[in-house]
C-alpha cells in the first residue's frame, strides 16, 4: 500500500496540512472535481479583528469542473485585497518583512487555473521552509494509500472536538495580547511568527499526527 499522504490542493494551506508536507513524499489529487467551501480556494488568517477568511473567486462551470481546469475569476481586485489584508495583519510579526518578497508576485501575476496558482504557491512555501518534498500527482499513481486527508483537513472539521490534528503546542502569534492561541490557521501565520523555527515545529507535528476518524 502507498503510504504517501494524499492531499487535495489548497490555497495557503493550514498548518496541519503543511505538517504532512514534511513527509519525504506526498500525493496531490489532480483528478478530483473542484469543491466549494474548502481549503482549495480559501484561507484563514489572524487579523487585529480576529480570524478572517479570504477566498479566491473562481469561474463556476455548469456540472462542475476538474480541479486542474477550474479557472480563477479576475473581475474583482481580489489579489490586491488579499495581499493588503495579509500585510496589514502580519506587518508587525517578526518575519513578515523577511518573507514578503517571495510571496508578493503571487498577488500581482495572473494565473489561469486555481490548481496552478496553488501548486506554485505551495512549492514556494516549501522552499521558504527549506523543505524538499516530492509532490506526485495522483494520475501518476492512483493506488489506494494512507493517510487520505482530502476530506479530513477541511474548514468544517477544524473546530470539531474530535478533530485529530489540533495544535497542542502553542506558538507566538502576533495578536496574542488580544486573542487566545488560535490553531489551524494558514501556514503564513506560523511562517511570519516563527520564521526558521517553523520548520522544526512542523517536523514535530509530522511525528505526532495520526489519521483521525471523522464521522
C-alpha positions as CSV (number, residue, x, y, z in Angstrom):
1,X,0.0,0.0,0.0
2,X,1.2,3.5,-0.8
3,X,1.9,5.3,2.4
4,X,2.4,8.8,1.0
5,X,-0.1,11.3,2.4
6,X,-2.9,12.1,-0.1
7,X,-3.9,15.7,-0.2
8,X,-6.2,18.0,-2.2
9,X,-4.7,21.2,-3.5
10,X,-5.1,24.1,-1.1
11,X,-4.7,27.9,-1.0
12,X,-2.1,29.0,1.6
13,X,-2.9,25.7,3.5
14,X,-3.4,25.4,7.2
15,X,-0.5,24.4,9.4
16,X,-1.7,20.8,9.9
17,X,-1.7,20.3,6.1
18,X,1.9,21.6,5.9
19,X,2.9,19.2,8.7
20,X,2.1,16.3,6.3
21,X,4.1,18.1,3.6
22,X,7.2,17.5,5.8
23,X,6.9,13.8,4.7
24,X,9.5,12.8,2.1
25,X,6.7,12.3,-0.5
26,X,3.1,13.3,-0.8
27,X,0.5,12.8,-3.5
28,X,-1.7,15.6,-4.7
29,X,-5.1,14.9,-6.2
30,X,-5.2,16.4,-9.7
31,X,-8.2,14.2,-10.8
32,X,-10.9,15.4,-8.4
33,X,-13.6,18.0,-9.2
34,X,-13.5,21.4,-7.6
35,X,-15.3,21.6,-4.3
36,X,-16.8,24.8,-2.8
37,X,-16.3,26.0,0.8
38,X,-13.0,24.1,1.2
39,X,-9.3,25.0,1.6
40,X,-9.0,24.6,-2.2
41,X,-9.7,28.3,-2.5
42,X,-9.9,29.7,1.0
43,X,-7.5,30.6,3.8
44,X,-7.9,31.5,7.5
45,X,-5.6,34.2,8.9
46,X,-5.4,36.1,12.2
47,X,-6.1,39.8,12.0
48,X,-6.4,42.5,14.5
49,X,-10.2,41.8,14.5
50,X,-9.9,38.1,14.9
51,X,-9.8,35.2,12.4
52,X,-10.7,36.3,8.8
53,X,-11.3,34.0,5.8
54,X,-10.2,35.1,2.4
55,X,-11.5,33.3,-0.7
56,X,-10.1,33.1,-4.3
57,X,-13.1,33.7,-6.7
58,X,-13.4,31.0,-9.4
59,X,-15.5,30.6,-12.5
60,X,-18.2,28.1,-11.9
61,X,-18.9,25.7,-14.8
62,X,-22.3,24.0,-15.2
63,X,-21.9,20.5,-13.9
64,X,-18.7,21.3,-12.1
65,X,-15.1,21.2,-13.4
66,X,-12.0,19.2,-12.7
67,X,-9.7,20.9,-10.2
68,X,-6.9,21.3,-12.8
69,X,-9.4,23.1,-15.1
70,X,-11.0,25.4,-12.5
71,X,-10.3,29.0,-13.7
72,X,-9.7,31.9,-11.4
73,X,-12.0,34.9,-11.7
74,X,-10.4,38.4,-12.0
75,X,-13.4,40.7,-12.4
76,X,-12.7,41.9,-8.8
77,X,-9.3,43.0,-7.5
78,X,-9.1,40.1,-5.0
79,X,-5.3,39.8,-5.3
80,X,-4.8,43.4,-4.1
81,X,-7.4,42.8,-1.3
82,X,-5.9,39.6,-0.1
83,X,-2.3,40.9,0.0
84,X,-3.4,44.2,1.7
85,X,-5.2,42.1,4.3
86,X,-2.3,39.8,4.9
87,X,0.2,42.6,5.0
88,X,-1.9,44.6,7.5
89,X,-2.4,41.5,9.7
90,X,1.3,40.4,9.7
91,X,3.3,43.6,9.2
92,X,4.0,43.6,12.9
93,X,5.1,39.9,13.0
94,X,8.8,39.1,13.5
95,X,9.4,37.6,10.0
96,X,6.9,39.2,7.6
97,X,9.5,41.6,6.0
98,X,11.9,38.7,5.6
99,X,9.5,36.6,3.5
100,X,7.2,39.0,1.8
101,X,9.3,39.5,-1.4
102,X,8.9,35.8,-2.2
103,X,5.1,36.0,-1.9
104,X,4.2,39.3,-3.4
105,X,4.4,38.1,-7.0
106,X,1.5,35.7,-6.4
107,X,-0.7,38.7,-5.8
108,X,0.5,40.6,-8.9
109,X,0.8,37.9,-11.5
110,X,-2.3,36.3,-13.0
111,X,-2.6,32.5,-13.1
112,X,-5.2,30.9,-15.3
113,X,-6.2,28.0,-13.1
114,X,-6.6,27.6,-9.3
115,X,-4.6,24.4,-9.3
116,X,-1.5,26.0,-11.0
117,X,-1.7,29.0,-8.7
118,X,-2.0,26.9,-5.5
119,X,0.7,24.4,-6.5
120,X,3.3,27.1,-7.3
121,X,2.5,28.9,-4.1
122,X,2.9,25.6,-2.1
123,X,6.2,24.9,-3.8
124,X,7.4,28.4,-2.9
125,X,6.4,28.0,0.7
126,X,8.3,24.7,0.9
127,X,11.4,26.5,-0.4
128,X,11.0,29.2,2.3
129,X,10.7,26.4,4.9
130,X,13.8,24.8,3.4
131,X,12.0,21.5,2.8
132,X,12.5,19.1,-0.1
133,X,9.3,17.2,-0.5
134,X,8.5,15.2,-3.6
135,X,5.0,16.0,-4.8
136,X,3.5,13.3,-7.0
137,X,0.2,13.8,-8.9
138,X,-2.5,11.3,-8.3
139,X,-2.8,10.4,-12.0
140,X,0.8,9.1,-11.8
141,X,-0.2,6.6,-9.1
142,X,-3.9,6.2,-8.2
143,X,-3.5,3.1,-6.0
144,X,-5.2,3.2,-2.5
145,X,-3.0,4.9,0.1
146,X,-2.9,6.2,3.6
147,X,-3.4,8.6,5.1
148,X,-6.1,10.0,2.8
149,X,-6.6,13.6,4.0
150,X,-8.7,15.0,1.3
151,X,-11.9,15.2,3.3
152,X,-10.3,15.3,6.8
153,X,-8.4,18.6,6.5
154,X,-11.4,20.8,5.8
155,X,-12.8,24.0,7.3
156,X,-15.9,22.2,8.6
157,X,-13.7,19.9,10.7
158,X,-11.1,22.2,12.2
159,X,-13.3,23.3,15.2
160,X,-14.8,19.9,15.9
161,X,-13.8,18.5,19.3
162,X,-12.8,15.2,17.7
163,X,-10.6,16.8,15.1
164,X,-7.4,14.8,15.2
165,X,-4.9,17.5,14.1
166,X,-5.2,20.1,16.8
167,X,-2.0,22.0,17.5
168,X,-1.2,21.0,21.1
169,X,1.9,23.2,21.3
170,X,1.1,26.9,21.1
171,X,3.5,29.2,19.3
172,X,3.8,33.0,19.4
173,X,1.0,34.8,17.5
174,X,1.2,38.5,16.7
175,X,-2.2,39.3,18.3
176,X,-1.8,37.1,21.4
177,X,-2.4,40.1,23.6
178,X,-6.0,40.3,22.2
179,X,-6.9,36.7,21.4
180,X,-6.1,33.3,22.9
181,X,-4.0,30.9,20.9
182,X,-5.8,30.1,17.7
183,X,-4.9,26.8,15.9
184,X,-5.5,25.6,12.4
185,X,-4.6,28.9,10.7
186,X,-2.7,29.3,7.4
187,X,0.9,28.3,7.2
188,X,1.5,32.1,6.8
189,X,0.7,32.5,10.5
190,X,3.4,30.1,11.5
191,X,6.0,31.3,9.0
192,X,5.6,35.0,9.8
193,X,5.6,34.5,13.5
194,X,8.3,31.8,13.9
195,X,10.5,32.2,10.8
196,X,13.2,29.5,10.6
197,X,11.7,27.8,13.7
198,X,8.6,26.9,11.7
199,X,10.5,24.0,10.1
200,X,11.2,22.1,13.3
201,X,7.7,22.9,14.6
202,X,6.3,21.3,11.5
203,X,8.6,18.3,11.8
204,X,7.5,17.7,15.3
205,X,3.8,17.8,14.2
206,X,4.5,15.4,11.4
207,X,5.7,12.9,14.0
208,X,2.8,13.5,16.3
209,X,-0.1,13.3,13.9
210,X,-2.1,10.2,13.3
211,X,-5.1,9.9,11.0
212,X,-8.3,10.7,13.0
213,X,-11.7,9.2,12.3
214,X,-14.1,11.9,11.2
215,X,-17.6,10.6,11.3
